[in-house]
Amino acid sequence: MNRRKIILTGLAWLTLLGFTAIPAVSLGNLGYINGCDLVIMTACVFMKPSIAMLYASSAPALADLLLGHGVFSPYTFLIRALQGWLIGFMAQKGVRRISIVLVSGCVVLFGYAVAVAMMYGSWQVALTETLYNLIQVVIAIIASLLLQRYDNTIRDYIDKNTE
């Protein structure tokens, strides 16, 4: 891996960490609303599934620890790993962006609903948390679809700077 590729990868990872931790809106024991879905849905389409899996899982899990929601960290790691891998895999297979972000959003909603139900022993609590996640996911889907028009520019930049 060349130096530029390492730097771009590091900057992308820090961007994800920043969008996860900085705009976080606390929901108390239910975690927090943040911008990580937007970054994951937008960035992972340019990555191989294995790289997308590691990228999507590590920064949000670390943010959970840093923001005092460590109980969510293992669940976040697993849910985001699956999300990243699916996005990378589907993009590699040429699946349309709308399908990619919808599947990605469903993984997040279902994953966190199951995680919260397991942690709190209540599907009622999970439903409440899912409503907050739905807001985050819908915003991310819309924004990611709007940003899709820049895919070729981003891909050209990545190709030019990682040769």
Backbone torsions as a table, in degrees:
resi	resn	phi	psi	omega
1	MET	NA	129.5	-178.4
2	ASN	-81.0	168.9	-175.7
3	ARG	-59.9	-43.6	-179.7
4	ARG	-63.2	-38.9	179.1
5	LYS	-64.9	-40.5	177.7
6	ILE	-63.5	-43.8	-180.0
7	ILE	-65.0	-45.6	178.9
8	LEU	-62.4	-40.2	178.7
9	THR	-64.4	-43.5	177.7
10	GLY	-63.1	-42.3	177.6
11	LEU	-64.9	-39.8	177.5
12	ALA	-63.3	-41.6	179.9
13	TRP	-65.7	-43.1	178.1
14	LEU	-65.1	-34.0	175.9
15	THR	-62.6	-45.0	178.3
16	LEU	-62.7	-44.8	178.3
17	LEU	-60.3	-43.0	179.6
18	GLY	-63.8	-44.1	179.9
19	PHE	-70.4	-18.1	177.4
20	THR	-87.0	-44.2	-171.1
21	ALA	-91.5	-38.0	-170.8
22	ILE	-75.0	-48.4	-178.8
23	PRO	-86.7	20.3	-174.4
24	ALA	-62.8	129.2	175.3
25	VAL	-109.4	112.6	-173.8
26	SER	-68.3	138.6	174.0
27	LEU	-115.5	27.4	-178.9
28	GLY	67.5	-130.2	-178.3
29	ASN	-69.2	-11.9	-177.6
30	LEU	-89.8	5.6	178.9
31	GLY	100.6	-138.0	-176.8
32	TYR	-159.0	153.5	175.0
33	ILE	-91.4	137.4	-177.6
34	ASN	-150.4	-175.7	-176.5
35	GLY	-102.4	14.5	-173.8
36	CYS	-67.0	-33.4	-179.5
37	ASP	-60.7	-40.3	178.4
38	LEU	-59.3	-47.7	-178.4
39	VAL	-66.4	-43.3	179.6
40	ILE	-62.8	-47.5	-178.2
41	MET	-65.1	-29.9	-178.1
42	THR	-86.4	-40.7	-173.6
43	ALA	-84.1	-37.3	-172.8
44	CYS	-67.9	-16.7	177.3
45	VAL	-68.2	-15.6	179.9
46	PHE	-98.3	4.3	-173.6
47	MET	-117.0	155.1	170.4
48	LYS	-66.8	151.2	-177.4
49	PRO	-53.7	-41.9	-177.9
50	SER	-66.4	-39.0	178.3
51	ILE	-70.7	-42.5	179.2
52	ALA	-60.7	-37.3	179.8
53	MET	-63.1	-47.5	179.8
54	LEU	-68.0	-42.5	179.6
55	TYR	-59.6	-49.8	-173.6
56	ALA	-71.4	-23.2	-174.7
57	SER	-95.2	-35.6	-170.0
58	SER	-73.0	-47.9	-177.1
59	ALA	-66.7	-46.2	177.8
60	PRO	-63.7	-36.3	177.8
61	ALA	-65.5	-40.3	176.0
62	LEU	-64.4	-41.1	178.7
63	ALA	-61.4	-38.5	175.7
64	ASP	-56.5	-44.6	179.2
65	LEU	-65.0	-45.5	-177.7
66	LEU	-66.2	-30.6	-176.5
67	LEU	-94.6	7.6	176.1
68	GLY	84.1	17.0	178.2
69	HIS	-115.1	43.9	-175.7
70	GLY	-57.8	-26.4	179.0
71	VAL	-62.5	-26.6	178.9
72	PHE	-84.0	-18.0	-170.4
73	SER	-54.3	-47.5	179.5
74	PRO	-65.1	-38.3	177.9
75	TYR	-66.0	-44.3	178.1
76	THR	-58.3	-45.2	-179.7
77	PHE	-57.2	-47.6	-178.5
78	LEU	-68.3	-45.3	-179.0
79	ILE	-64.1	-46.9	-178.9
80	ARG	-69.7	-31.2	176.0
81	ALA	-63.4	-46.2	178.0
82	LEU	-63.5	-43.7	178.4
83	GLN	-57.9	-50.3	-178.9
84	GLY	-62.6	-45.0	-179.8
85	TRP	-61.4	-45.5	-179.9
86	LEU	-61.9	-42.7	179.0
87	ILE	-62.1	-49.2	179.2
88	GLY	-59.8	-43.8	-179.4
89	PHE	-65.1	-48.0	-178.3
90	MET	-65.2	-39.9	178.6
91	ALA	-65.3	-40.4	179.1
92	GLN	-62.7	-32.0	179.9
93	LYS	-85.3	-0.8	177.2
94	GLY	82.6	19.4	178.0
95	VAL	-68.5	142.0	-179.6
96	ARG	-64.0	148.6	-175.9
97	ARG	-58.3	-39.8	-178.5
98	ILE	-58.6	-42.1	179.0
99	SER	-68.3	-40.2	-179.6
100	ILE	-60.5	-49.1	-175.7
101	VAL	-72.3	-30.9	176.8
102	LEU	-68.1	-44.7	177.1
103	VAL	-63.1	-43.4	178.9
104	SER	-58.4	-46.0	179.1
105	GLY	-62.4	-39.9	178.2
106	CYS	-64.6	-38.5	177.4
107	VAL	-60.2	-45.0	-179.3
108	VAL	-64.9	-48.6	-177.7
109	LEU	-62.5	-47.7	-179.5
110	PHE	-67.3	-44.4	-178.1
111	GLY	-59.9	-47.9	-179.2
112	TYR	-72.8	-30.3	175.9
113	ALA	-62.7	-45.5	178.5
114	VAL	-65.3	-43.3	-179.7
115	ALA	-60.6	-46.7	-179.1
116	VAL	-67.1	-40.1	177.7
117	ALA	-61.8	-39.1	177.6
118	MET	-68.7	-41.8	-177.2
119	MET	-69.2	-42.7	-174.0
120	TYR	-103.6	-5.0	178.2
121	GLY	64.9	28.1	-175.8
122	SER	-147.7	124.8	175.0
123	TRP	-75.6	-20.9	176.1
124	GLN	-66.7	-43.4	177.0
125	VAL	-64.4	-41.9	179.5
126	ALA	-60.8	-39.7	179.3
127	LEU	-64.2	-41.9	177.5
128	THR	-60.2	-46.1	-179.7
129	GLU	-65.8	-35.7	-179.8
130	THR	-64.9	-34.2	177.7
131	LEU	-63.4	-40.2	176.7
132	TYR	-67.5	-41.4	177.6
133	ASN	-63.4	-35.3	179.6
134	LEU	-61.0	-40.8	177.5
135	ILE	-60.0	-49.0	-179.6
136	GLN	-60.6	-44.2	-176.7
137	VAL	-68.7	-43.1	-179.8
138	VAL	-63.1	-43.7	177.3
139	ILE	-60.7	-43.8	-179.8
140	ALA	-64.5	-40.9	179.2
141	ILE	-62.1	-49.0	-179.4
142	ILE	-61.3	-47.9	-178.6
143	ALA	-64.3	-41.6	179.5
144	SER	-63.4	-39.9	177.9
145	LEU	-66.8	-36.4	177.0
146	LEU	-67.6	-35.7	-179.6
147	LEU	-77.5	-11.2	-178.2
148	GLN	-57.0	-29.3	-179.1
149	ARG	-61.8	-17.9	-179.8
150	TYR	-97.2	6.5	-177.4
151	ASP	-55.9	-46.6	-178.3
152	ASN	-64.1	-39.5	178.1
153	THR	-63.7	-44.3	179.4
154	ILE	-65.0	-45.7	-179.6
155	ARG	-61.6	-42.1	177.1
156	ASP	-60.7	-43.6	179.6
157	TYR	-62.7	-45.2	179.4
158	ILE	-61.8	-47.0	-179.6
159	ASP	-60.8	-43.2	-178.0
160	LYS	-65.9	-36.6	-173.2
161	ASN	-98.4	3.5	-179.9
162	THR	-125.2	14.7	179.2
163	GLU	-73.5	NA	NA
